[in-house]
Amino acid sequence: MNNEYLIVLAAILVFPLILSVVMPLRMYRHPGALLRAIAIVSAVYWVWDVLVTSRGHWSFNPSYVLEYRLLGLPLEEWLFFVVITFVSVFTYEAVRLVIRRKGG
Amino acid sequence: MKEYTLLAAGSAVLALLLDRFLRTAVTCRREYWIALGVMFFFKLPSNGYLTWRPIVIYNPAHFFGVRLWTIPLEDFLYGFGLITFTIVLWEYFLGREGSQ
């Protein structure tokens, strides 16, 4: 099915997204820092991805991605970096909270 | 030399340098290394699925050719860079907000 890449992204995002709301993390108390970190890293990796995809480093199987493309990348690939950067901050903050609760 | 191999290794080194340059020192924190381990644990099924299906097809001309299961080794350096850049900048902007 051509929504498989999208489903993989949703699977990566769903539990971190729910837990980020439920757990008392610093993330949403500092929306500016969160948005800036996600935006800057995503922008750098978008540029990298557009350049190397056009050079043929990798390609996207049309059977498993949607039809929407921008600068040669499927919509899912653009979303990938926003998802991974968000999940990175979440994981870091969640681990930090658990360590603090254990008194470490 | 393979381009993806060089770029992935370079990004990992740059991420470590940025952590020094911005004085965020996240690589000296236990929570960073545990979070990296958690991310890599979940990277195996997700990156594995993307490369096994394959949803993303890697060009043998541009990577070293060694895979862990179906995942090119370069993807681990790439992931390390991506995750580290993000956490370094997150801590950097947090620190700037805190000092204002």
N, CA and C atoms of all chains as a GROMACS GRO file, in nm:
protein
  612
    1MET      N    1   0.085  -0.120   0.000
    1MET     CA    2   0.000   0.000   0.000
    1MET      C    3   0.088   0.125   0.000
    2ASN      N    4   0.046   0.227  -0.072
    2ASN     CA    5   0.135   0.342  -0.086
    2ASN      C    6   0.130   0.440   0.033
    3ASN      N    7   0.063   0.398   0.140
    3ASN     CA    8   0.071   0.481   0.261
    3ASN      C    9   0.162   0.418   0.368
    4GLU      N   10   0.244   0.322   0.329
    4GLU     CA   11   0.324   0.250   0.429
    4GLU      C   12   0.427   0.339   0.499
    5TYR      N   13   0.494   0.425   0.424
    5TYR     CA   14   0.592   0.515   0.487
    5TYR      C   15   0.520   0.603   0.590
    6LEU      N   16   0.400   0.650   0.554
    6LEU     CA   17   0.322   0.734   0.646
    6LEU      C   18   0.285   0.657   0.772
    7ILE      N   19   0.251   0.529   0.755
    7ILE     CA   20   0.215   0.445   0.870
    7ILE      C   21   0.337   0.424   0.962
    8VAL      N   22   0.454   0.404   0.902
    8VAL     CA   23   0.577   0.390   0.982
    8VAL      C   24   0.599   0.517   1.066
    9LEU      N   25   0.583   0.634   1.003
    9LEU     CA   26   0.600   0.760   1.075
    9LEU      C   27   0.499   0.772   1.189
   10ALA      N   28   0.374   0.735   1.161
   10ALA     CA   29   0.269   0.742   1.264
   10ALA      C   30   0.303   0.649   1.380
   11ALA      N   31   0.355   0.530   1.348
   11ALA     CA   32   0.391   0.433   1.452
   11ALA      C   33   0.505   0.486   1.540
   12ILE      N   34   0.600   0.556   1.477
   12ILE     CA   35   0.712   0.614   1.552
   12ILE      C   36   0.661   0.725   1.645
   13LEU      N   37   0.564   0.802   1.596
   13LEU     CA   38   0.522   0.924   1.665
   13LEU      C   39   0.418   0.903   1.774
   14VAL      N   40   0.330   0.802   1.760
   14VAL     CA   41   0.209   0.799   1.840
   14VAL      C   42   0.235   0.793   1.991
   15PHE      N   43   0.318   0.700   2.037
   15PHE     CA   44   0.338   0.691   2.182
   15PHE      C   45   0.418   0.808   2.239
   16PRO      N   46   0.528   0.850   2.173
   16PRO     CA   47   0.595   0.971   2.222
   16PRO      C   48   0.501   1.093   2.229
   17LEU      N   49   0.414   1.108   2.128
   17LEU     CA   50   0.325   1.224   2.127
   17LEU      C   51   0.228   1.219   2.246
   18ILE      N   52   0.168   1.102   2.270
   18ILE     CA   53   0.075   1.088   2.382
   18ILE      C   54   0.148   1.109   2.515
   19LEU      N   55   0.263   1.041   2.530
   19LEU     CA   56   0.338   1.051   2.656
   19LEU      C   57   0.389   1.193   2.681
   20SER      N   58   0.421   1.266   2.573
   20SER     CA   59   0.472   1.403   2.590
   20SER      C   60   0.365   1.494   2.651
   21VAL      N   61   0.239   1.459   2.628
   21VAL     CA   62   0.129   1.538   2.686
   21VAL      C   63   0.102   1.495   2.830
   22VAL      N   64   0.112   1.366   2.854
   22VAL     CA   65   0.078   1.309   2.985
   22VAL      C   66   0.188   1.334   3.088
   23MET      N   67   0.313   1.319   3.046
   23MET     CA   68   0.425   1.333   3.141
   23MET      C   69   0.457   1.480   3.167
   24PRO      N   70   0.497   1.513   3.290
   24PRO     CA   71   0.532   1.654   3.320
   24PRO      C   72   0.673   1.689   3.271
   25LEU      N   73   0.687   1.703   3.140
   25LEU     CA   74   0.818   1.730   3.080
   25LEU      C   75   0.837   1.880   3.059
   26ARG      N   76   0.962   1.921   3.028
   26ARG     CA   77   0.990   2.063   3.005
   26ARG      C   78   0.951   2.107   2.864
   27MET      N   79   0.921   2.009   2.775
   27MET     CA   80   0.906   2.041   2.633
   27MET      C   81   0.811   2.156   2.604
   28TYR      N   82   0.686   2.143   2.651
   28TYR     CA   83   0.585   2.243   2.613
   28TYR      C   84   0.591   2.368   2.699
   29ARG      N   85   0.676   2.365   2.802
   29ARG     CA   86   0.698   2.488   2.878
   29ARG      C   87   0.796   2.580   2.807
   30HIS      N   88   0.865   2.527   2.708
   30HIS     CA   89   0.961   2.606   2.630
   30HIS      C   90   0.936   2.586   2.481
   31PRO      N   91   0.817   2.632   2.435
   31PRO     CA   92   0.780   2.606   2.295
   31PRO      C   93   0.878   2.669   2.195
   32GLY      N   94   0.933   2.784   2.232
   32GLY     CA   95   1.027   2.851   2.142
   32GLY      C   96   1.152   2.768   2.120
   33ALA      N   97   1.207   2.716   2.229
   33ALA     CA   98   1.327   2.633   2.219
   33ALA      C   99   1.297   2.504   2.143
   34LEU      N  100   1.182   2.445   2.172
   34LEU     CA  101   1.143   2.320   2.105
   34LEU      C  102   1.129   2.342   1.954
   35LEU      N  103   1.054   2.449   1.917
   35LEU     CA  104   1.031   2.476   1.775
   35LEU      C  105   1.160   2.512   1.702
   36ARG      N  106   1.245   2.590   1.768
   36ARG     CA  107   1.370   2.629   1.703
   36ARG      C  108   1.462   2.509   1.679
   37ALA      N  109   1.473   2.422   1.780
   37ALA     CA  110   1.558   2.302   1.764
   37ALA      C  111   1.506   2.216   1.649
   38ILE      N  112   1.375   2.191   1.648
   38ILE     CA  113   1.316   2.108   1.543
   38ILE      C  114   1.332   2.174   1.406
   39ALA      N  115   1.306   2.306   1.399
   39ALA     CA  116   1.309   2.376   1.270
   39ALA      C  117   1.450   2.382   1.212
   40ILE      N  118   1.548   2.413   1.297
   40ILE     CA  119   1.685   2.429   1.245
   40ILE      C  120   1.742   2.295   1.198
   41VAL      N  121   1.726   2.191   1.282
   41VAL     CA  122   1.781   2.060   1.243
   41VAL      C  123   1.707   2.007   1.119
   42SER      N  124   1.574   2.022   1.118
   42SER     CA  125   1.498   1.975   1.001
   42SER      C  126   1.544   2.047   0.874
   43ALA      N  127   1.564   2.178   0.884
   43ALA     CA  128   1.603   2.256   0.766
   43ALA      C  129   1.737   2.207   0.710
   44VAL      N  130   1.833   2.183   0.800
   44VAL     CA  131   1.965   2.136   0.755
   44VAL      C  132   1.952   2.000   0.686
   45TYR      N  133   1.875   1.911   0.747
   45TYR     CA  134   1.862   1.777   0.690
   45TYR      C  135   1.773   1.775   0.566
   46TRP      N  136   1.682   1.870   0.554
   46TRP     CA  137   1.604   1.882   0.429
   46TRP      C  138   1.696   1.917   0.314
   47VAL      N  139   1.784   2.014   0.336
   47VAL     CA  140   1.878   2.055   0.231
   47VAL      C  141   1.967   1.936   0.192
   48TRP      N  142   2.025   1.872   0.292
   48TRP     CA  143   2.108   1.753   0.269
   48TRP      C  144   2.031   1.650   0.185
   49ASP      N  145   1.908   1.622   0.228
   49ASP     CA  146   1.828   1.517   0.164
   49ASP      C  147   1.795   1.550   0.019
   50VAL      N  148   1.755   1.677  -0.005
   50VAL     CA  149   1.722   1.717  -0.143
   50VAL      C  150   1.844   1.701  -0.233
   51LEU      N  151   1.961   1.748  -0.182
   51LEU     CA  152   2.083   1.742  -0.263
   51LEU      C  153   2.125   1.598  -0.294
   52VAL      N  154   2.128   1.512  -0.192
   52VAL     CA  155   2.181   1.377  -0.216
   52VAL      C  156   2.078   1.286  -0.285
   53THR      N  157   1.949   1.316  -0.266
   53THR     CA  158   1.848   1.238  -0.340
   53THR      C  159   1.863   1.267  -0.489
   54SER      N  160   1.890   1.396  -0.524
   54SER     CA  161   1.909   1.430  -0.665
   54SER      C  162   2.039   1.371  -0.719
   55ARG      N  163   2.135   1.344  -0.629
   55ARG     CA  164   2.261   1.280  -0.670
   55ARG      C  165   2.248   1.127  -0.674
   56GLY      N  166   2.134   1.077  -0.627
   56GLY     CA  167   2.109   0.935  -0.636
   56GLY      C  168   2.159   0.852  -0.520
   57HIS      N  169   2.182   0.916  -0.402
   57HIS     CA  170   2.224   0.837  -0.285
   57HIS      C  171   2.118   0.734  -0.247
   58TRP      N  172   1.992   0.777  -0.255
   58TRP     CA  173   1.881   0.686  -0.227
   58TRP      C  174   1.759   0.732  -0.305
   59SER      N  175   1.659   0.644  -0.310
   59SER     CA  176   1.535   0.678  -0.378
   59SER      C  177   1.418   0.619  -0.299
   60PHE      N  178   1.299   0.661  -0.335
   60PHE     CA  179   1.181   0.623  -0.259
   60PHE      C  180   1.090   0.538  -0.345
   61ASN      N  181   1.055   0.422  -0.293
   61ASN     CA  182   0.976   0.325  -0.367
   61ASN      C  183   0.835   0.378  -0.388
   62PRO      N  184   0.796   0.407  -0.513
   62PRO     CA  185   0.665   0.467  -0.541
   62PRO      C  186   0.549   0.380  -0.492
   63SER      N  187   0.575   0.251  -0.470
   63SER     CA  188   0.469   0.162  -0.422
   63SER      C  189   0.427   0.192  -0.279
   64TYR      N  190   0.518   0.257  -0.202
   64TYR     CA  191   0.491   0.273  -0.059
   64TYR      C  192   0.487   0.417  -0.011
   65VAL      N  193   0.493   0.512  -0.104
   65VAL     CA  194   0.480   0.652  -0.063
   65VAL      C  195   0.364   0.716  -0.140
   66LEU      N  196   0.310   0.826  -0.082
   66LEU     CA  197   0.201   0.897  -0.148
   66LEU      C  198   0.256   0.973  -0.270
   67GLU      N  199   0.167   1.031  -0.345
   67GLU     CA  200   0.209   1.095  -0.471
   67GLU      C  201   0.264   1.235  -0.454
   68TYR      N  202   0.247   1.292  -0.334
   68TYR     CA  203   0.288   1.432  -0.316
   68TYR      C  204   0.439   1.442  -0.303
   69ARG      N  205   0.502   1.516  -0.394
   69ARG     CA  206   0.647   1.534  -0.389
   69ARG      C  207   0.681   1.682  -0.398
   70LEU      N  208   0.788   1.718  -0.327
   70LEU     CA  209   0.840   1.855  -0.333
   70LEU      C  210   0.992   1.844  -0.346
   71LEU      N  211   1.049   1.906  -0.447
   71LEU     CA  212   1.193   1.902  -0.473
   71LEU      C  213   1.246   1.760  -0.476
   72GLY      N  214   1.167   1.670  -0.528
   72GLY     CA  215   1.211   1.531  -0.544
   72GLY      C  216   1.187   1.440  -0.425
   73LEU      N  217   1.145   1.500  -0.312
   73LEU     CA  218   1.122   1.418  -0.192
   73LEU      C  219   0.973   1.398  -0.169
   74PRO      N  220   0.932   1.276  -0.133
   74PRO     CA  221   0.792   1.255  -0.097
   74PRO      C  222   0.757   1.332   0.031
   75LEU      N  223   0.630   1.365   0.045
   75LEU     CA  224   0.582   1.435   0.165
   75LEU      C  225   0.631   1.368   0.293
   76GLU      N  226   0.628   1.233   0.295
   76GLU     CA  227   0.667   1.158   0.416
   76GLU      C  228   0.811   1.187   0.456
   77GLU      N  229   0.899   1.203   0.354
   77GLU     CA  230   1.040   1.228   0.385
   77GLU      C  231   1.058   1.365   0.449
   78TRP      N  232   0.978   1.463   0.408
   78TRP     CA  233   0.982   1.595   0.473
   78TRP      C  234   0.937   1.583   0.618
   79LEU      N  235   0.831   1.504   0.639
   79LEU     CA  236   0.778   1.487   0.775
   79LEU      C  237   0.874   1.409   0.864
   80PHE      N  238   0.949   1.317   0.803
   80PHE     CA  239   1.041   1.230   0.878
   80PHE      C  240   1.127   1.309   0.977
   81PHE      N  241   1.186   1.420   0.930
   81PHE     CA  242   1.280   1.494   1.015
   81PHE      C  243   1.209   1.567   1.129
   82VAL      N  244   1.087   1.613   1.104
   82VAL     CA  245   1.010   1.677   1.210
   82VAL      C  246   0.974   1.571   1.317
   83VAL      N  247   0.936   1.453   1.271
   83VAL     CA  248   0.900   1.344   1.363
   83VAL      C  249   1.021   1.302   1.445
   84ILE      N  250   1.135   1.277   1.379
   84ILE     CA  251   1.252   1.224   1.451
   84ILE      C  252   1.309   1.328   1.547
   85THR      N  253   1.312   1.455   1.507
   85THR     CA  254   1.364   1.557   1.599
   85THR      C  255   1.272   1.572   1.720
   86PHE      N  256   1.140   1.568   1.697
   86PHE     CA  257   1.046   1.576   1.809
   86PHE      C  258   1.066   1.457   1.904
   87VAL      N  259   1.074   1.337   1.846
   87VAL     CA  260   1.088   1.216   1.928
   87VAL      C  261   1.223   1.217   2.003
   88SER      N  262   1.326   1.276   1.941
   88SER     CA  263   1.457   1.286   2.007
   88SER      C  264   1.447   1.371   2.134
   89VAL      N  265   1.386   1.489   2.121
   89VAL     CA  266   1.372   1.577   2.238
   89VAL      C  267   1.285   1.507   2.343
   90PHE      N  268   1.174   1.445   2.298
   90PHE     CA  269   1.086   1.375   2.392
   90PHE      C  270   1.163   1.267   2.470
   91THR      N  271   1.236   1.183   2.397
   91THR     CA  272   1.306   1.072   2.462
   91THR      C  273   1.407   1.124   2.564
   92TYR      N  274   1.482   1.227   2.525
   92TYR     CA  275   1.581   1.288   2.613
   92TYR      C  276   1.515   1.343   2.740
   93GLU      N  277   1.404   1.414   2.722
   93GLU     CA  278   1.335   1.473   2.836
   93GLU      C  279   1.268   1.366   2.923
   94ALA      N  280   1.215   1.262   2.862
   94ALA     CA  281   1.150   1.154   2.937
   94ALA      C  282   1.254   1.080   3.022
   95VAL      N  283   1.369   1.050   2.963
   95VAL     CA  284   1.477   0.984   3.037
   95VAL      C  285   1.522   1.072   3.152
   96ARG      N  286   1.536   1.201   3.124
   96ARG     CA  287   1.579   1.296   3.228
   96ARG      C  288   1.481   1.296   3.346
   97LEU      N  289   1.352   1.295   3.315
   97LEU     CA  290   1.249   1.294   3.421
   97LEU      C  291   1.259   1.166   3.505
   98VAL      N  292   1.274   1.053   3.439
   98VAL     CA  293   1.282   0.925   3.510
   98VAL      C  294   1.404   0.922   3.601
   99ILE      N  295   1.518   0.972   3.551
   99ILE     CA  296   1.640   0.977   3.633
   99ILE      C  297   1.618   1.065   3.756
  100ARG      N  298   1.555   1.181   3.736
  100ARG     CA  299   1.533   1.273   3.848
  100ARG      C  300   1.439   1.214   3.952
  101ARG      N  301   1.337   1.141   3.904
  101ARG     CA  302   1.241   1.081   3.998
  101ARG      C  303   1.307   0.972   4.081
  102LYS      N  304   1.405   0.906   4.021
  102LYS     CA  305   1.478   0.803   4.095
  102LYS      C  306   1.582   0.865   4.187
  103GLY      N  307   1.597   0.996   4.177
  103GLY     CA  308   1.693   1.066   4.261
  103GLY      C  309   1.836   1.052   4.213
  104GLY      N  310   1.853   1.019   4.085
  104GLY     CA  311   1.986   0.999   4.028
  104GLY      C  312   2.052   1.129   3.989
  105MET      N  313   3.613   0.716  -0.248
  105MET     CA  314   3.542   0.705  -0.119
  105MET      C  315   3.393   0.728  -0.142
  106LYS      N  316   3.309   0.657  -0.068
  106LYS     CA  317   3.164   0.665  -0.086
  106LYS      C  318   3.109   0.792  -0.021
  107GLU      N  319   3.024   0.861  -0.095
  107GLU     CA  320   2.975   0.991  -0.047
  107GLU      C  321   2.891   0.981   0.080
  108TYR      N  322   2.799   0.885   0.082
  108TYR     CA  323   2.713   0.875   0.201
  108TYR      C  324   2.795   0.839   0.324
  109THR      N  325   2.894   0.751   0.307
  109THR     CA  326   2.982   0.713   0.418
  109THR      C  327   3.051   0.837   0.476
  110LEU      N  328   3.107   0.920   0.386
  110LEU     CA  329   3.177   1.042   0.429
  110LEU      C  330   3.083   1.140   0.496
  111LEU      N  331   2.968   1.164   0.434
  111LEU     CA  332   2.873   1.262   0.487
  111LEU      C  333   2.818   1.217   0.623
  112ALA      N  334   2.786   1.088   0.637
  112ALA     CA  335   2.731   1.039   0.763
  112ALA      C  336   2.835   1.050   0.874
  113ALA      N  337   2.959   1.011   0.844
  113ALA     CA  338   3.067   1.021   0.944
  113ALA      C  339   3.093   1.168   0.978
  114GLY      N  340   3.094   1.253   0.875
  114GLY     CA  341   3.116   1.395   0.896
  114GLY      C  342   3.009   1.458   0.983
  115SER      N  343   2.885   1.419   0.962
  115SER     CA  344   2.775   1.476   1.041
  115SER      C  345   2.786   1.434   1.188
  116ALA      N  346   2.830   1.311   1.212
  116ALA     CA  347   2.846   1.264   1.350
  116ALA      C  348   2.956   1.344   1.421
  117VAL      N  349   3.066   1.368   1.350
  117VAL     CA  350   3.177   1.445   1.408
  117VAL      C  351   3.133   1.590   1.432
  118LEU      N  352   3.062   1.649   1.335
  118LEU     CA  353   3.015   1.787   1.349
  118LEU      C  354   2.921   1.803   1.469
  119ALA      N  355   2.836   1.702   1.490
  119ALA     CA  356   2.743   1.708   1.603
  119ALA      C  357   2.821   1.712   1.735
  120LEU      N  358   2.927   1.629   1.744
  120LEU     CA  359   3.011   1.629   1.864
  120LEU      C  360   3.082   1.763   1.880
  121LEU      N  361   3.130   1.820   1.769
  121LEU     CA  362   3.198   1.950   1.774
  121LEU      C  363   3.102   2.061   1.816
  122LEU      N  364   2.978   2.055   1.766
  122LEU     CA  365   2.880   2.159   1.802
  122LEU      C  366   2.851   2.154   1.952
  123ASP      N  367   2.848   2.034   2.008
  123ASP     CA  368   2.825   2.019   2.152
  123ASP      C  369   2.937   2.087   2.232
  124ARG      N  370   3.060   2.083   2.179
  124ARG     CA  371   3.172   2.152   2.245
  124ARG      C  372   3.162   2.302   2.222
  125PHE      N  373   3.139   2.340   2.097
  125PHE     CA  374   3.138   2.481   2.057
  125PHE      C  375   3.031   2.560   2.132
  126LEU      N  376   2.911   2.501   2.147
  126LEU     CA  377   2.801   2.571   2.215
  126LEU      C  378   2.806   2.551   2.366
  127ARG      N  379   2.902   2.470   2.412
  127ARG     CA  380   2.920   2.442   2.556
  127ARG      C  381   2.795   2.382   2.619
  128THR      N  382   2.723   2.302   2.540
  128THR     CA  383   2.602   2.238   2.594
  128THR      C  384   2.637   2.111   2.671
  129ALA      N  385   2.745   2.045   2.631
  129ALA     CA  386   2.797   1.927   2.703
  129ALA      C  387   2.691   1.819   2.724
  130VAL      N  388   2.603   1.802   2.628
  130VAL     CA  389   2.504   1.695   2.644
  130VAL      C  390   2.570   1.558   2.641
  131THR      N  391   2.685   1.548   2.570
  131THR     CA  392   2.752   1.417   2.562
  131THR      C  393   2.821   1.380   2.694
  132CYS      N  394   2.818   1.471   2.791
  132CYS     CA  395   2.868   1.438   2.924
  132CYS      C  396   2.754   1.397   3.018
  133ARG      N  397   2.631   1.394   2.967
  133ARG     CA  398   2.515   1.366   3.053
  133ARG      C  399   2.466   1.223   3.034
  134ARG      N  400   2.431   1.163   3.146
  134ARG     CA  401   2.380   1.026   3.143
  134ARG      C  402   2.250   1.019   3.063
  135GLU      N  403   2.161   1.120   3.080
  135GLU     CA  404   2.031   1.113   3.011
  135GLU      C  405   2.047   1.113   2.858
  136TYR      N  406   2.153   1.181   2.810
  136TYR     CA  407   2.177   1.182   2.666
  136TYR      C  408   2.210   1.041   2.616
  137TRP      N  409   2.300   0.972   2.684
  137TRP     CA  410   2.344   0.840   2.637
  137TRP      C  411   2.233   0.736   2.651
  138ILE      N  412   2.155   0.745   2.760
  138ILE     CA  413   2.042   0.652   2.776
  138ILE      C  414   1.939   0.679   2.667
  139ALA      N  415   1.909   0.808   2.643
  139ALA     CA  416   1.812   0.843   2.538
  139ALA      C  417   1.860   0.795   2.401
  140LEU      N  418   1.991   0.808   2.376
  140LEU     CA  419   2.047   0.760   2.249
  140LEU      C  420   2.028   0.609   2.236
  141GLY      N  421   2.050   0.537   2.346
  141GLY     CA  422   2.029   0.392   2.345
  141GLY      C  423   1.884   0.356   2.318
  142VAL      N  424   1.791   0.429   2.381
  142VAL     CA  425   1.648   0.405   2.358
  142VAL      C  426   1.612   0.433   2.213
  143MET      N  427   1.663   0.545   2.159
  143MET     CA  428   1.635   0.581   2.019
  143MET      C  429   1.689   0.475   1.924
  144PHE      N  430   1.811   0.426   1.950
  144PHE     CA  431   1.870   0.324   1.862
  144PHE      C  432   1.794   0.192   1.872
  145PHE      N  433   1.742   0.162   1.993
  145PHE     CA  434   1.662   0.040   2.009
  145PHE      C  435   1.539   0.044   1.918
  146PHE      N  436   1.470   0.159   1.918
  146PHE     CA  437   1.350   0.171   1.834
  146PHE      C  438   1.384   0.199   1.687
  147LYS      N  439   1.508   0.242   1.665
  147LYS     CA  440   1.554   0.262   1.527
  147LYS      C  441   1.561   0.128   1.452
  148LEU      N  442   1.597   0.021   1.524
  148LEU     CA  443   1.615  -0.108   1.457
  148LEU      C  444   1.488  -0.155   1.384
  149PRO      N  445   1.371  -0.161   1.450
  149PRO     CA  446   1.252  -0.203   1.375
  149PRO      C  447   1.207  -0.101   1.270
  150SER      N  448   1.215   0.031   1.301
  150SER     CA  449   1.162   0.130   1.206
  150SER      C  450   1.254   0.145   1.084
  151ASN      N  451   1.383   0.169   1.110
  151ASN     CA  452   1.480   0.178   1.000
  151ASN      C  453   1.490   0.044   0.928
  152GLY      N  454   1.478  -0.064   1.006
  152GLY     CA  455   1.483  -0.198   0.948
  152GLY      C  456   1.368  -0.220   0.851
  153TYR      N  457   1.250  -0.178   0.890
  153TYR     CA  458   1.134  -0.195   0.802
  153TYR      C  459   1.149  -0.112   0.674
  154LEU      N  460   1.193   0.013   0.691
  154LEU     CA  461   1.210   0.102   0.574
  154LEU      C  462   1.308   0.044   0.473
  155THR      N  463   1.412  -0.022   0.522
  155THR     CA  464   1.515  -0.074   0.432
  155THR      C  465   1.487  -0.217   0.387
  156TRP      N  466   1.404  -0.290   0.464
  156TRP     CA  467   1.371  -0.428   0.427
  156TRP      C  468   1.264  -0.433   0.319
  157ARG      N  469   1.168  -0.340   0.327
  157ARG     CA  470   1.051  -0.348   0.239
  157ARG      C  471   1.088  -0.350   0.091
  158PRO      N  472   1.172  -0.272   0.029
  158PRO     CA  473   1.226  -0.148   0.085
  158PRO      C  474   1.139  -0.027   0.047
  159ILE      N  475   1.122   0.061   0.145
  159ILE     CA  476   1.053   0.187   0.117
  159ILE      C  477   1.157   0.288   0.069
  160VAL      N  478   1.274   0.288   0.134
  160VAL     CA  479   1.386   0.370   0.088
  160VAL      C  480   1.491   0.275   0.029
  161ILE      N  481   1.533   0.306  -0.094
  161ILE     CA  482   1.626   0.219  -0.166
  161ILE      C  483   1.763   0.288  -0.174
  162TYR      N  484   1.866   0.223  -0.117
  162TYR     CA  485   2.000   0.282  -0.114
  162TYR      C  486   2.079   0.242  -0.238
  163ASN      N  487   2.151   0.339  -0.291
  163ASN     CA  488   2.233   0.317  -0.410
  163ASN      C  489   2.369   0.261  -0.368
  164PRO      N  490   2.402   0.138  -0.410
  164PRO     CA  491   2.531   0.076  -0.370
  164PRO      C  492   2.652   0.160  -0.410
  165ALA      N  493   2.634   0.251  -0.507
  165ALA     CA  494   2.746   0.335  -0.550
  165ALA      C  495   2.787   0.436  -0.443
  166HIS      N  496   2.697   0.463  -0.347
  166HIS     CA  497   2.721   0.574  -0.253
  166HIS      C  498   2.735   0.532  -0.107
  167PHE      N  499   2.722   0.402  -0.076
  167PHE     CA  500   2.750   0.362   0.062
  167PHE      C  501   2.841   0.240   0.063
  168PHE      N  502   2.901   0.215   0.180
  168PHE     CA  503   3.010   0.118   0.192
  168PHE      C  504   2.966  -0.024   0.156
  169GLY      N  505   2.838  -0.055   0.182
  169GLY     CA  506   2.787  -0.185   0.139
  169GLY      C  507   2.765  -0.283   0.252
  170VAL      N  508   2.804  -0.244   0.375
  170VAL     CA  509   2.783  -0.333   0.490
  170VAL      C  510   2.652  -0.296   0.557
  171ARG      N  511   2.569  -0.396   0.582
  171ARG     CA  512   2.440  -0.371   0.645
  171ARG      C  513   2.427  -0.451   0.774
  172LEU      N  514   2.358  -0.394   0.873
  172LEU     CA  515   2.319  -0.468   0.993
  172LEU      C  516   2.173  -0.508   0.969
  173TRP      N  517   2.152  -0.641   0.950
  173TRP     CA  518   2.024  -0.688   0.897
  173TRP      C  519   2.004  -0.621   0.761
  174THR      N  520   1.910  -0.529   0.745
  174THR     CA  521   1.896  -0.461   0.616
  174THR      C  522   1.943  -0.315   0.620
  175ILE      N  523   1.990  -0.272   0.739
  175ILE     CA  524   2.021  -0.129   0.758
  175ILE      C  525   2.167  -0.100   0.725
  176PRO      N  526   2.194  -0.011   0.629
  176PRO     CA  527   2.334   0.027   0.602
  176PRO      C  528   2.400   0.083   0.728
  177LEU      N  529   2.526   0.046   0.754
  177LEU     CA  530   2.595   0.092   0.875
  177LEU      C  531   2.597   0.244   0.884
  178GLU      N  532   2.605   0.311   0.768
  178GLU     CA  533   2.607   0.458   0.767
  178GLU      C  534   2.485   0.517   0.837
  179ASP      N  535   2.372   0.446   0.831
  179ASP     CA  536   2.249   0.498   0.892
  179ASP      C  537   2.264   0.520   1.042
  180PHE      N  538   2.355   0.443   1.106
  180PHE     CA  539   2.374   0.460   1.251
  180PHE      C  540   2.452   0.587   1.280
  181LEU      N  541   2.550   0.620   1.195
  181LEU     CA  542   2.621   0.747   1.210
  181LEU      C  543   2.526   0.863   1.179
  182TYR      N  544   2.447   0.846   1.075
  182TYR     CA  545   2.348   0.947   1.035
  182TYR      C  546   2.250   0.972   1.149
  183GLY      N  547   2.198   0.864   1.207
  183GLY     CA  548   2.105   0.876   1.319
  183GLY      C  549   2.169   0.940   1.440
  184PHE      N  550   2.294   0.902   1.467
  184PHE     CA  551   2.368   0.962   1.578
  184PHE      C  552   2.378   1.114   1.559
  185GLY      N  553   2.413   1.157   1.438
  185GLY     CA  554   2.424   1.300   1.410
  185GLY      C  555   2.292   1.372   1.425
  186LEU      N  556   2.188   1.315   1.366
  186LEU     CA  557   2.055   1.378   1.369
  186LEU      C  558   2.004   1.393   1.513
  187ILE      N  559   2.014   1.288   1.592
  187ILE     CA  560   1.966   1.291   1.730
  187ILE      C  561   2.051   1.387   1.814
  188THR      N  562   2.183   1.380   1.794
  188THR     CA  563   2.274   1.463   1.876
  188THR      C  564   2.257   1.611   1.844
  189PHE      N  565   2.251   1.647   1.716
  189PHE     CA  566   2.227   1.788   1.678
  189PHE      C  567   2.100   1.840   1.747
  190THR      N  568   1.995   1.758   1.745
  190THR     CA  569   1.867   1.801   1.800
  190THR      C  570   1.876   1.827   1.950
  191ILE      N  571   1.935   1.733   2.023
  191ILE     CA  572   1.942   1.748   2.168
  191ILE      C  573   2.037   1.861   2.207
  192VAL      N  574   2.147   1.877   2.132
  192VAL     CA  575   2.239   1.988   2.158
  192VAL      C  576   2.168   2.122   2.141
  193LEU      N  577   2.095   2.139   2.030
  193LEU     CA  578   2.026   2.266   2.007
  193LEU      C  579   1.914   2.288   2.107
  194TRP      N  580   1.842   2.182   2.143
  194TRP     CA  581   1.737   2.192   2.245
  194TRP      C  582   1.797   2.244   2.375
  195GLU      N  583   1.907   2.186   2.420
  195GLU     CA  584   1.970   2.231   2.545
  195GLU      C  585   2.025   2.374   2.529
  196TYR      N  586   2.077   2.404   2.412
  196TYR     CA  587   2.132   2.537   2.387
  196TYR      C  588   2.022   2.644   2.400
  197PHE      N  589   1.909   2.622   2.334
  197PHE     CA  590   1.800   2.720   2.339
  197PHE      C  591   1.735   2.724   2.477
  198LEU      N  592   1.728   2.610   2.544
  198LEU     CA  593   1.679   2.609   2.683
  198LEU      C  594   1.767   2.697   2.771
  199GLY      N  595   1.898   2.681   2.754
  199GLY     CA  596   1.994   2.758   2.833
  199GLY      C  597   1.981   2.907   2.807
  200ARG      N  598   1.961   2.943   2.682
  200ARG     CA  599   1.946   3.086   2.648
  200ARG      C  600   1.818   3.142   2.709
  201GLU      N  601   1.709   3.064   2.709
  201GLU     CA  602   1.584   3.110   2.770
  201GLU      C  603   1.602   3.128   2.920
  202GLY      N  604   1.674   3.031   2.980
  202GLY     CA  605   1.694   3.034   3.125
  202GLY      C  606   1.777   3.152   3.171
  203SER      N  607   1.867   3.201   3.083
  203SER     CA  608   1.958   3.308   3.124
  203SER      C  609   1.900   3.446   3.096
  204GLN      N  610   1.781   3.448   3.033
  204GLN     CA  611   1.722   3.580   3.001
  204GLN      C  612   1.638   3.633   3.117
   0.00000   0.00000   0.00000
